[in-house]
Amino acid sequence: MAKISIFGGKGMIGSQITALFERCGNDVETIGRDYDGHELGDIIVLAVKFPDLAPLVETHGKHFVGKIVIDITNPISFGNLDELLVPQGTSSAEILAEKLPQSQVVKGFNINFSNSVANAQVKGNPASFVFASDSSEAKQAIFTALEKSGAKLVDAGNLQKARLLESAGLLLINLAVSGQIQRDGGLVIV
Ligand SMILES: NC(=O)c1ccc[n+]([C@@H]2O[C@H](COP(=O)([O-])OP(=O)(O)OC[C@H]3O[C@@H](n4cnc5c(N)ncnc54)[C@H](OP(=O)(O)O)[C@@H]3O)[C@@H](O)[C@H]2O)c1
């Protein structure tokens, strides 16, 4: 059992990730904008919109030292779904890792639609949860926390692979906006 702290844990996907980790038997807390600086869990999920990520880390990053930090954001603007909001040749997760050199940053959950997360099901198929990180230990800790999920747990490689995950997220959001994927749909890896 892992202790897990979820910033934005009451949001659309944060609430689903909360339910997922709870269903797998972990000790989960949700954290809102009124975080008081208390000791966080070993795994921290940042389930906030991309523009809220940098201010959150600026304010609270000192509490993330020694922790696994999962970045689930899709750095997009719904006003322009042709490109990501991060420069080419990097990713939200890599920028986050530069700001949190004493944390183990992981990219994950950004290619999952909210209604397929808590039950780890995509229209009758096991959902695929894909993680990228430079830390094998961090990915293994997440896999252990999710081993009862029923999902296919996928190691995408090092943190640079977050670029691929964020591009895939942009593609999937485009498909959702054009009505070709619903909230309980998505990509499965078989
Ligand atoms: N929705 C999806 O299906 C989906 C799928 C994959 C990835 N994502 C990514 O997940 C992230 C969240 O998306 P969402 O759709 O769940 O958005 P959302 O419903 O707006 O949830 C975001 C939550 O973050 C909270 N928050 C903002 N700043 C915070 C802070 N400093 N401390 C603690 N909590 C804070 C918000 O609180 P307030 O209510 O106070 O604003 C809200 O509860 C985005 O980056 C998105 O790209 C979403």
The ligand as a MOL file (V3000), in Angstrom:
LIG
                    3D

  0  0  0     0  0            999 V3000
M  V30 BEGIN CTAB
M  V30 COUNTS 48 52 0 0 0
M  V30 BEGIN ATOM
M  V30 1 N -10.3110 15.3790 -18.0930 0
M  V30 2 C -9.6600 14.4100 -18.7190 0
M  V30 3 O -10.2680 13.4520 -19.2760 0
M  V30 4 C -8.1420 14.4180 -18.7520 0
M  V30 5 C -7.4840 13.2920 -19.3160 0
M  V30 6 C -6.0830 13.2570 -19.2820 0
M  V30 7 C -5.3640 14.3090 -18.7470 0
M  V30 8 N -6.0370 15.3960 -18.2580 0 CHG=1
M  V30 9 C -5.2490 16.4930 -17.6990 0
M  V30 10 O -5.5520 16.5290 -16.3300 0
M  V30 11 C -5.4780 17.8610 -15.8330 0
M  V30 12 C -6.7640 18.2000 -15.1050 0
M  V30 13 O -7.8320 18.1550 -16.0360 0
M  V30 14 P -9.3460 18.1420 -15.5330 0
M  V30 15 O -10.1610 18.0000 -16.7500 0
M  V30 16 O -9.5170 17.1340 -14.4310 0 CHG=-1
M  V30 17 O -9.4770 19.6130 -14.9590 0
M  V30 18 P -10.4100 20.1380 -13.7650 0
M  V30 19 O -11.6860 19.3590 -13.7490 0
M  V30 20 O -10.4770 21.6150 -13.9530 0
M  V30 21 O -9.6100 19.8010 -12.4420 0
M  V30 22 C -8.4600 20.5030 -12.0570 0
M  V30 23 C -8.4690 20.5790 -10.5550 0
M  V30 24 O -7.2330 21.1540 -10.1330 0
M  V30 25 C -7.5190 21.9990 -9.0270 0
M  V30 26 N -6.4020 22.9020 -8.8030 0
M  V30 27 C -5.9610 23.9300 -9.5670 0
M  V30 28 N -4.8900 24.5100 -9.0020 0
M  V30 29 C -4.6510 23.8470 -7.8500 0
M  V30 30 C -3.6790 24.0000 -6.8180 0
M  V30 31 N -2.7460 24.9560 -6.8550 0
M  V30 32 N -3.7120 23.1330 -5.7770 0
M  V30 33 C -4.6370 22.1560 -5.7220 0
M  V30 34 N -5.6060 21.9620 -6.6650 0
M  V30 35 C -5.6010 22.8130 -7.7200 0
M  V30 36 C -8.8060 22.6640 -9.4540 0
M  V30 37 O -9.4100 23.2860 -8.3480 0
M  V30 38 P -10.4630 24.4950 -8.5250 0
M  V30 39 O -11.7960 23.8310 -8.6720 0
M  V30 40 O -10.3040 25.2460 -7.2500 0
M  V30 41 O -10.0680 25.2770 -9.7460 0
M  V30 42 C -9.5820 21.4600 -9.9860 0
M  V30 43 O -10.2140 20.7520 -8.9420 0
M  V30 44 C -5.2210 18.7610 -17.0580 0
M  V30 45 O -3.8690 19.1020 -17.1230 0
M  V30 46 C -5.6110 17.8660 -18.2350 0
M  V30 47 O -4.8660 18.1710 -19.4000 0
M  V30 48 C -7.4100 15.4630 -18.2400 0
M  V30 END ATOM
M  V30 BEGIN BOND
M  V30 1 1 1 2
M  V30 2 2 2 3
M  V30 3 1 2 4
M  V30 4 1 4 5
M  V30 5 2 4 48
M  V30 6 2 5 6
M  V30 7 1 6 7
M  V30 8 2 7 8
M  V30 9 1 8 9
M  V30 10 1 8 48
M  V30 11 1 9 10
M  V30 12 1 9 46
M  V30 13 1 10 11
M  V30 14 1 11 12
M  V30 15 1 11 44
M  V30 16 1 12 13
M  V30 17 1 13 14
M  V30 18 2 14 15
M  V30 19 1 14 16
M  V30 20 1 14 17
M  V30 21 1 17 18
M  V30 22 2 18 19
M  V30 23 1 18 20
M  V30 24 1 18 21
M  V30 25 1 21 22
M  V30 26 1 22 23
M  V30 27 1 23 24
M  V30 28 1 23 42
M  V30 29 1 24 25
M  V30 30 1 25 26
M  V30 31 1 25 36
M  V30 32 1 26 27
M  V30 33 1 26 35
M  V30 34 2 27 28
M  V30 35 1 28 29
M  V30 36 1 29 30
M  V30 37 2 29 35
M  V30 38 1 30 31
M  V30 39 2 30 32
M  V30 40 1 32 33
M  V30 41 2 33 34
M  V30 42 1 34 35
M  V30 43 1 36 37
M  V30 44 1 36 42
M  V30 45 1 37 38
M  V30 46 2 38 39
M  V30 47 1 38 40
M  V30 48 1 38 41
M  V30 49 1 42 43
M  V30 50 1 44 45
M  V30 51 1 44 46
M  V30 52 1 46 47
M  V30 END BOND
M  V30 END CTAB
M  END
